[in-house]
Amino acid sequence: MGRAEFGKSIGMSGSTAWFWLNQFKLDSMIDITPIHGKGTVVTVLRWKEYQVVDTTVDTEKTQDEHRMNTYKNDKNVKNIGVVNNNTLLNTDTIQNSGEQKFQQFWEIYDKKIDPNRCRDYWFGRKSIRNKKKIQPKDWDSIIEHTKEYVENTYKEDKYPTRKHPATYLYNSGWLDEIIKIKQTAKQPERKFVYK
């Protein structure tokens, strides 16, 4: 099964599927081994950690119950792609973790403008400046920078003003130096005495 065919089988492009496979490899979830001239073998590492163990046993199942449970199991596999004989990939895991990170960024940034465009930048569906794309490895550094950036900017009416969130993502704002707001002590009132 080629990259394009695999991507199509799980509902995404071949390049997106390959991107996520490489992300899984970076996270030590899978191992990708190229076989010269024959393709690639993808192996799930720590397979047992990803398995759910059901310890309940019902020895009194009827044939109808067994058929129904088997049918449910088949439906649950719809978002899992098979790569090279029984190696499984669950794309929902990546999307869910990315969505959680995006929601965390969105809440911290606290300037709720154009979430769809921001989400497109976040997930690499749209290119940012210099035709680059935000990668999942960038998500944590974006969130960390955003926390400090928000503390040192204002939503409106004062300088420095917080950027539009899509502009922040498009211009790789998390790589910029943060201008610290000087905490000035309140000046005592001056009283003028006229003689």
N, C-alpha and C positions, 0 to 999 in steps of 0.2 A: 504494500500500500504506500503510495507516494505522499508527499507533503500536502499537495493540493487535495487529493482524494481523502486523506485523513481529516483535513480541515473541513471539507464539505460534510463529512460524516458526523461531525460534532457541531455543525452550524456556524463555522467561521472560515475566514480565508486561510489558505495554507501558510502564508507568512505570519499571520497572527498566531496560529497554532504552534508554529516553530518558535516564535518569540516566547510564548508561555512555557514551552518545553525547556527552553534555555533558562528561563527564570526559575523553574522548578529545579533545574540542575544547580544554579547558583545557590539555592536554598537547601541544597543537599537532600532533596526529596527524591530525585531520580538520578540515574546515570545514563548518559548517552554515549554509546560506543559505535563509531562508524566501522562498517565492514567494507573493505576495499572493493569497489565495483558492485556491491550487492545491496547497499542500503545502510540503514542504521538500526541498532537494537537499543530500545529504551527499557530500562529496568527500574522498577520501583524499589527504592531503598527503605529499609525498616518497614516492610510490608505489614507486619503484625501490629505495629502501632496505629495503622490506619484502619484496622478492622474493628468492627463492633461485634462484641460477643453477646449472643442471646443465650442466657443460661436457663430459660424456661423451656421445659419439654412437655409437649402434650401428646401423650401416647394414644389418645382417644380421637384423633382427627378422622373425619370422614373423608371420602374421596372428593366431595364438593369443596370442603374447606381447603384441602390440599391444592386443588386446582385454583381456587381464589387466591391463596397466598403466593402461588407460583406466578399468577398473572400480575399481582401487585409488585413482585420482585422484578418482573420484566419491565414494568412501567418505570420503576425507580432507576433503571440503568440507562434511560434515554439520554442523559447528559454526559455519559461516560463513553469515551472512544477507546477502541481496541487498537493498540499499536503493536505490530509484530508478535502475534500469538500470546494472547492473554495478559499483556501489560496494559494496565488501565490508567486513564488520565481523566480527572474530574475538573472541568473548566469552571464549574460553579464556585469552587473553593477560591480561585484567584479573583473572580469577579466580586465575591462577597467580601474578601479582605480588602480589596481595592475600594469598594463602596464604603466600608467602615472607615478607612483612612480618609477618604474624601469627605465624609460627613464630619469627621473630627476636624479636618482643615476648615470646612465651611463654618462650623460653630465657632472656632477660634477666630477666624478672620472677621466675622461679624459685620460684614457689609454685603448683604444679600442681593446681589445684582447678577443677572444672567447665569443661573446655575447650569443650564444646559451647555453653554459654550465652555464654561469652566470645567465641567465634567468631561467634555470632549478633549480638552487639553490634558487633563489629569490622566485619562486612560490611554493617551497617545493616539486617539482617533483623529486629532488635528495636530499639525506640526506647530511648534513654537518657533521663535526667532532662529534664523540660520538653518531652517529645515530640520531641526532636531525634534525629538519627541520625548516627553517626560516618561521615564522608566519607573517601574515599581521600586527599584532600589533608591530612587530619589524621594519617595513619599515621606519617609521618616525625617530626612533633612529639611524638606519643605515645611513639615509640621513644626519642627523645632525652631526654625528661623521665624516662622509666622508668629509664634508665641512672643518672641522678643520684638518683632516688628510691630505687632499690634499694641504692645505696651508703650511704644515710642512714636505712635502716630495718632491722629484724631480722625474720626469719621467725617467730620465736616466743620467748617467755620474757623478752624485754627490751623496754623502751620506747625509741623508738617502734616499734610493731609494724606490719609490712607488711599492708596491706589485702588482703582477698580480691580476686583479679584481676577478677572480675565487678563488684565494688563499685567498684574503681578506674575501670573503663571506664564503668559506669553513671553515676557521679557526676562524670564528666569530670575525673578526678584529675590528668590531665596539665596542667590549667590552674591547679592549686593551687600555692601557694608551698611549697617544700621546707624543712622544718625540719632544719637541719644538726646532725649529731651532733657534739658538742664532743669533740675528741680530747684527753683528759686524760692528763697524764703520770702515771706510776705514783708514788703517794705513798710516801716512804721509811717503813719500819716504825718505829714509836716504841717505844723501850725505856724502861720505867719502872724507875727505880732507887729501891729502898726503903732507907732508913737506919735 
